[in-house]
């Protein structure tokens, strides 16, 4: 039976938990790789970090990927856990062969995923576009987030056991996603569009409030949600009644008052709110009063 989300080549990788390799800054089942000179030059100019968690699963192809300064060779079944504020590759290097990666983005205990991306010249690799959200009360999503938290916690538990725990929790997430793809092929609607939008925007609103809008803009938030910038801005306004930028600014003001009440000085607050300089923070503060 055809799956609306994944190709016939994807499914054996997605459903073979025993063949997966987990990579995280807390524990890695793969040894570091020795990348070529071209990749090393590229990575010095193309890395980033952000305040939301991400998971990247390799569906096909072989390439390099760097997490927190350590480079690994990623093969089908490799799963990278990218924690908040950890530095990793930004987009993909120009060299290398075909590959496809499935990305998950986590904000406010909500997990967003969408159509696999990468670089491919093979026919038949394309599949229907999708955006799927595991809400903050979804059992599979919460089980995976809790397992990841245990892996990164300073607990006296065996790391190999915790890796198995994370992989099995992640398998539950993938099973639900694959099932949704089969239901889509059968014409079974997973949830109404309006409810999906509400779930997505509620999670994004929580993420903005939690971070105080630090280093957030429409492009970053649209990426997390899996929407285009235009569509995200429209849906956000429809759900909240506010523009994205106005809401980010409001949350920055709330965070400023919260930090000031804790006795932090302007330099400390400027850094926590993500301003590029004290002067930029002073201009913002003047305009908000």
C-alpha positions as CSV (number, residue, x, y, z in Angstrom):
1,X,0.0,0.0,0.0
2,X,1.3,3.4,-0.9
3,X,2.2,5.9,1.8
4,X,1.4,9.5,1.0
5,X,4.3,10.9,3.1
6,X,7.2,8.5,2.3
7,X,8.6,6.5,-0.6
8,X,9.2,2.8,-0.7
9,X,12.9,3.4,-0.1
10,X,12.2,5.6,3.0
11,X,10.0,3.1,4.9
12,X,12.7,0.4,5.6
13,X,14.9,3.0,7.1
14,X,12.1,4.6,9.2
15,X,10.9,1.2,10.5
16,X,14.3,-0.5,11.3
17,X,15.0,0.7,14.8
18,X,17.6,-1.9,15.5
19,X,19.8,-0.5,12.6
20,X,19.7,3.1,13.8
21,X,22.7,5.1,15.2
22,X,22.1,7.9,17.6
23,X,24.3,11.0,17.8
24,X,24.1,13.7,20.4
25,X,26.4,15.9,22.4
26,X,25.6,13.8,25.5
27,X,26.3,10.4,23.9
28,X,27.2,9.2,20.4
29,X,27.1,5.7,18.9
30,X,29.3,6.8,16.0
31,X,33.0,7.8,16.1
32,X,34.1,11.2,14.8
33,X,34.9,11.4,11.1
34,X,37.7,13.0,9.2
35,X,36.1,15.3,6.7
36,X,37.7,16.5,3.5
37,X,39.2,20.0,3.2
38,X,36.3,21.4,1.2
39,X,33.8,20.5,3.9
40,X,36.0,21.9,6.6
41,X,36.3,25.2,4.8
42,X,32.5,25.3,4.3
43,X,31.6,24.5,7.9
44,X,33.7,27.5,9.2
45,X,31.2,29.8,7.5
46,X,28.0,27.8,7.7
47,X,27.0,26.9,11.2
48,X,24.3,28.1,13.6
49,X,22.6,27.6,16.9
50,X,19.1,28.4,18.1
51,X,16.8,28.1,21.1
52,X,14.6,25.2,19.9
53,X,15.5,21.6,19.7
54,X,15.8,19.7,16.4
55,X,16.2,16.1,15.2
56,X,17.6,15.1,11.9
57,X,17.2,11.6,10.5
58,X,19.1,10.5,7.4
59,X,16.8,8.7,5.0
60,X,19.3,8.2,2.1
61,X,22.7,9.2,1.0
62,X,26.1,9.7,2.8
63,X,27.3,13.1,3.9
64,X,29.1,14.9,6.8
65,X,27.3,16.6,9.6
66,X,28.9,18.6,12.5
67,X,27.5,19.0,16.0
68,X,29.2,21.0,18.6
69,X,32.5,21.0,16.7
70,X,32.6,17.3,16.1
71,X,32.0,16.0,12.6
72,X,30.3,12.7,11.9
73,X,29.6,10.7,8.7
74,X,25.8,10.4,8.4
75,X,24.3,7.4,6.7
76,X,20.7,6.1,6.4
77,X,19.4,5.5,9.9
78,X,21.6,8.0,11.6
79,X,19.7,10.2,14.0
80,X,21.1,13.5,15.2
81,X,19.7,15.1,18.4
82,X,20.4,18.8,18.3
83,X,19.7,20.4,21.6
84,X,18.8,24.1,22.1
85,X,21.8,26.4,21.6
86,X,24.1,23.7,20.2
87,X,26.1,24.6,17.1
88,X,25.5,22.6,14.0
89,X,25.6,22.8,10.2
90,X,23.5,25.5,8.6
91,X,21.9,24.1,5.4
92,X,23.9,21.8,3.2
93,X,27.4,21.9,1.7
94,X,27.5,22.4,-2.1
95,X,29.5,19.3,-2.7
96,X,28.5,15.6,-2.2
97,X,26.0,13.2,-3.7
98,X,22.3,12.7,-3.3
99,X,20.7,12.6,0.2
100,X,17.4,13.1,1.9
101,X,16.9,14.1,5.5
102,X,13.8,14.2,7.7
103,X,13.7,17.1,10.2
104,X,11.8,17.5,13.4
105,X,11.6,20.8,15.3
106,X,10.6,21.0,18.9
107,X,9.2,24.1,20.6
108,X,7.0,24.4,23.7
109,X,6.8,20.6,24.0
110,X,5.3,20.5,20.5
111,X,7.0,18.6,17.7
112,X,6.8,19.8,14.1
113,X,7.8,17.9,11.0
114,X,7.4,18.3,7.3
115,X,8.4,16.9,3.9
116,X,12.0,15.4,3.9
117,X,14.5,17.7,2.3
118,X,18.0,17.4,0.8
119,X,19.5,17.0,-2.6
120,X,18.4,14.3,-5.0
121,X,18.5,13.7,-8.7
122,X,16.7,10.3,-8.6
123,X,13.2,9.9,-9.9
124,X,10.6,8.6,-7.6
125,X,12.1,10.2,-4.5
126,X,9.6,13.0,-4.4
127,X,6.6,12.5,-2.2
128,X,3.5,14.6,-1.4
129,X,4.3,17.6,0.8
130,X,3.1,17.4,4.4
131,X,3.2,19.2,7.7
132,X,2.5,17.1,10.7
133,X,2.4,18.3,14.3
134,X,2.6,16.3,17.5
135,X,0.9,18.5,20.0
136,X,2.1,19.1,23.6
137,X,-0.4,16.4,24.9
138,X,0.5,13.8,22.3
139,X,1.7,10.6,24.0
140,X,4.3,9.7,21.4
141,X,5.7,13.2,21.4
142,X,5.9,13.5,25.2
143,X,7.5,10.1,25.5
144,X,10.3,11.1,23.1
145,X,10.9,14.4,24.7
146,X,11.0,12.8,28.2
147,X,13.5,10.2,27.0
148,X,15.7,12.9,25.4
149,X,15.6,14.8,28.7
150,X,16.8,11.7,30.6
151,X,19.7,11.2,28.1
152,X,20.9,14.8,28.8
153,X,20.2,14.8,32.5
154,X,23.1,14.2,35.0
155,X,21.7,10.9,36.1
156,X,23.7,7.7,37.0
157,X,21.9,5.7,34.4
158,X,23.7,3.6,31.7
159,X,24.1,5.7,28.5
160,X,23.6,2.7,26.3
161,X,20.3,2.0,28.0
162,X,19.3,5.6,27.6
163,X,20.2,5.5,23.9
164,X,17.9,2.5,23.4
165,X,15.2,4.3,25.4
166,X,15.4,7.3,23.1
167,X,15.4,5.2,19.9
168,X,12.4,3.3,20.9
169,X,10.5,6.5,21.9
170,X,11.5,8.0,18.5
171,X,10.2,4.8,16.8
172,X,6.8,5.5,18.4
173,X,6.9,9.0,16.9
174,X,7.8,7.6,13.4
175,X,5.1,4.9,13.6
176,X,2.4,7.6,14.2
177,X,3.8,9.7,11.3
178,X,3.8,6.7,8.9
179,X,0.3,5.7,10.0
180,X,-0.8,9.3,9.2
181,X,0.7,8.8,5.7
182,X,-1.2,5.6,5.1
183,X,-4.4,7.3,6.3
184,X,-3.8,10.1,3.9
185,X,-3.6,7.6,1.1
186,X,-6.9,6.2,2.2
187,X,-8.5,9.7,2.2
188,X,-8.8,9.8,6.0
189,X,-8.3,13.3,7.3
190,X,-6.1,13.4,10.4
191,X,-7.5,16.6,11.8
192,X,-9.3,19.7,10.6
193,X,-7.1,22.4,9.1
194,X,-8.3,25.0,11.6
195,X,-7.5,22.8,14.6
196,X,-4.0,22.1,13.1
197,X,-3.3,25.9,12.7
198,X,-4.5,26.5,16.3
199,X,-2.2,23.8,17.6
200,X,0.8,25.2,15.6
201,X,0.3,28.8,16.6
202,X,-0.4,28.1,20.3
203,X,3.0,26.3,20.4
204,X,4.8,29.1,18.6
205,X,3.2,31.7,21.0
206,X,4.4,29.6,23.9
207,X,7.9,29.5,22.4
208,X,8.0,33.3,21.9
209,X,6.9,33.9,25.5
210,X,9.4,31.4,26.9
211,X,12.3,32.9,25.0
212,X,11.3,36.5,25.3
213,X,11.6,36.7,21.5
214,X,15.3,36.3,21.6
215,X,16.8,36.0,18.1
216,X,13.3,35.3,16.7
217,X,11.8,36.7,13.5
218,X,9.1,35.6,11.0
219,X,11.6,33.5,9.0
220,X,12.8,31.5,12.0
221,X,9.3,31.0,13.4
222,X,7.9,30.0,10.0
223,X,10.7,27.5,9.6
224,X,9.9,25.9,13.0
225,X,6.2,25.7,12.1
226,X,7.0,24.3,8.6
227,X,5.1,27.1,6.8
228,X,6.2,29.6,4.3
229,X,6.8,33.1,5.7
230,X,3.7,34.6,4.0
231,X,1.4,31.7,5.1
232,X,2.8,31.8,8.7
233,X,2.2,35.5,9.0
234,X,-1.4,35.2,7.8
235,X,-2.2,32.2,10.0
236,X,-0.6,33.8,13.1
237,X,-2.7,37.0,12.6
238,X,-5.9,34.9,12.1
239,X,-5.3,33.0,15.3
240,X,-3.9,35.6,17.6
241,X,-5.2,38.9,16.2
242,X,-1.7,40.3,16.3
243,X,1.1,40.5,13.8
244,X,4.2,38.3,14.4
245,X,6.5,41.3,15.0
246,X,4.1,43.1,17.3
247,X,3.7,40.0,19.4
248,X,7.5,39.4,19.6
249,X,8.0,43.0,20.7
250,X,5.3,42.5,23.4
251,X,7.0,39.4,24.7
252,X,10.3,41.2,24.8
253,X,8.7,43.9,26.9
254,X,7.3,41.3,29.3
255,X,10.7,39.6,29.5
256,X,12.4,42.9,30.2
257,X,10.1,43.7,33.2
258,X,10.6,40.1,34.5
259,X,14.4,40.4,34.3
260,X,14.4,43.9,35.8
261,X,12.3,42.7,38.7
262,X,15.0,40.1,39.4
263,X,17.5,42.9,39.8
264,X,19.4,42.4,36.5
265,X,21.1,45.4,35.0
266,X,20.6,46.7,31.5
267,X,23.7,45.0,30.1
268,X,22.6,41.6,31.4
269,X,19.1,42.1,30.1
270,X,20.3,43.2,26.7
271,X,22.3,40.0,26.4
272,X,19.4,37.8,27.5
273,X,17.0,39.5,25.1
274,X,19.5,38.9,22.2
275,X,20.3,42.5,21.2
276,X,23.4,42.9,19.1
277,X,24.7,45.8,21.3
278,X,23.8,47.9,24.3
279,X,23.1,50.8,22.0
280,X,20.5,48.7,20.0
281,X,18.9,47.7,23.3
282,X,18.7,51.3,24.5
283,X,17.0,52.4,21.3
284,X,14.5,49.6,21.6
285,X,13.8,50.5,25.2
286,X,13.3,54.2,24.4
287,X,10.8,53.3,21.6
288,X,8.8,51.0,23.8
289,X,8.2,53.6,26.5
